[in-house]
């Protein structure tokens, strides 16, 4: 009977240790998840301060309406004036490296140099084009941080998604 008591005490202690380890693992996992969540939200908050530049590739795509609608949200850090890149890309030298470019699509514009410069700095690009307007997707599909939108609501959703992952 005495050995049974020792065995029972040993099993009871072992059960208590297993419960304590299990509780510590659950609490540790919850703390780790909470820390990762806080870290991602902190990064998203920092990315919301990124400068958003509107670039027009031709006079046909003014983008003033889209810029005004996004500016009225008071959520993004939008540059006041729309930069003209139709003739030269020298304008990009004065822009911040941590930015997002929203570009009005023009079928006659050559985007390769613009995408090369943006890719060297990992700058996300959103192309604003009407439905069915883009025929050659090769340049846009070659850059991982590029997406296409045709409404201001879609631009807003893309901006939020891009700022969450960049």
TAMO-V831609 format. One record per residue. N is the residue number from 0. D_FIRST is the distance of its C-alpha to the first C-alpha in Angstrom with 2 decimals. Layout:
n=N d_first=D_FIRST
n=N d_first=D_FIRST
This chain:
n=0 d_first=0.00
n=1 d_first=3.76
n=2 d_first=5.49
n=3 d_first=5.13
n=4 d_first=6.51
n=5 d_first=8.95
n=6 d_first=10.00
n=7 d_first=10.59
n=8 d_first=12.55
n=9 d_first=14.40
n=10 d_first=15.42
n=11 d_first=16.48
n=12 d_first=18.53
n=13 d_first=19.97
n=14 d_first=21.00
n=15 d_first=22.66
n=16 d_first=24.50
n=17 d_first=25.70
n=18 d_first=26.97
n=19 d_first=28.74
n=20 d_first=30.33
n=21 d_first=31.43
n=22 d_first=32.98
n=23 d_first=34.72
n=24 d_first=36.11
n=25 d_first=37.45
n=26 d_first=39.03
n=27 d_first=40.43
n=28 d_first=41.93
n=29 d_first=43.46
n=30 d_first=44.95
n=31 d_first=46.34
n=32 d_first=47.93
n=33 d_first=49.36
n=34 d_first=50.80
n=35 d_first=52.47
n=36 d_first=53.88
n=37 d_first=55.30
n=38 d_first=56.76
n=39 d_first=58.49
n=40 d_first=59.89
n=41 d_first=61.17
n=42 d_first=62.90
n=43 d_first=64.40
n=44 d_first=65.72
n=45 d_first=67.31
n=46 d_first=68.84
n=47 d_first=70.39
n=48 d_first=72.60
n=49 d_first=74.00
n=50 d_first=77.74
n=51 d_first=78.90
n=52 d_first=82.34
n=53 d_first=84.57
n=54 d_first=86.82
n=55 d_first=89.77
n=56 d_first=90.96
n=57 d_first=94.19
n=58 d_first=96.20
n=59 d_first=95.22
n=60 d_first=91.56
n=61 d_first=91.81
n=62 d_first=88.19
n=63 d_first=89.28
n=64 d_first=87.92
n=65 d_first=84.49
n=66 d_first=84.37
n=67 d_first=85.34
n=68 d_first=82.71
n=69 d_first=79.92
n=70 d_first=81.25
n=71 d_first=81.10
n=72 d_first=77.30
n=73 d_first=76.94
n=74 d_first=73.87
n=75 d_first=75.29
n=76 d_first=77.29
n=77 d_first=80.47
n=78 d_first=83.54
n=79 d_first=86.61
n=80 d_first=89.12
n=81 d_first=89.01
n=82 d_first=89.65
n=83 d_first=92.19
n=84 d_first=91.20
n=85 d_first=93.85
n=86 d_first=96.09
n=87 d_first=93.95
n=88 d_first=90.31
n=89 d_first=91.22
n=90 d_first=89.86
n=91 d_first=86.32
n=92 d_first=86.65
n=93 d_first=86.63
n=94 d_first=83.61
n=95 d_first=80.08
n=96 d_first=77.74
n=97 d_first=74.90
n=98 d_first=76.64
n=99 d_first=76.88
n=100 d_first=80.16
n=101 d_first=81.38
n=102 d_first=84.38
n=103 d_first=86.96
n=104 d_first=87.48
n=105 d_first=90.92
n=106 d_first=91.48
n=107 d_first=94.11
n=108 d_first=91.98
n=109 d_first=90.39
n=110 d_first=86.78
n=111 d_first=85.81
n=112 d_first=86.73
n=113 d_first=85.05
n=114 d_first=81.83
n=115 d_first=81.96
n=116 d_first=82.22
n=117 d_first=79.46
n=118 d_first=77.17
n=119 d_first=77.67
n=120 d_first=76.29
n=121 d_first=73.74
n=122 d_first=75.64
n=123 d_first=74.79
n=124 d_first=77.80
n=125 d_first=78.39
n=126 d_first=81.50
n=127 d_first=83.17
n=128 d_first=85.07
n=129 d_first=86.23
n=130 d_first=84.71
n=131 d_first=86.08
n=132 d_first=88.00
n=133 d_first=86.11
n=134 d_first=87.13
n=135 d_first=85.98
n=136 d_first=82.25
n=137 d_first=81.91
n=138 d_first=82.09
n=139 d_first=79.76
n=140 d_first=77.11
n=141 d_first=77.09
n=142 d_first=75.73
n=143 d_first=72.12
n=144 d_first=72.77
n=145 d_first=75.63
n=146 d_first=75.73
n=147 d_first=78.51
n=148 d_first=79.06
n=149 d_first=81.85
n=150 d_first=81.11
n=151 d_first=80.28
n=152 d_first=77.04
n=153 d_first=75.98
n=154 d_first=76.92
n=155 d_first=74.70
n=156 d_first=71.70
n=157 d_first=72.32
n=158 d_first=72.65
n=159 d_first=69.33
n=160 d_first=67.62
n=161 d_first=69.32
n=162 d_first=68.49
n=163 d_first=64.83
n=164 d_first=64.53
n=165 d_first=67.07
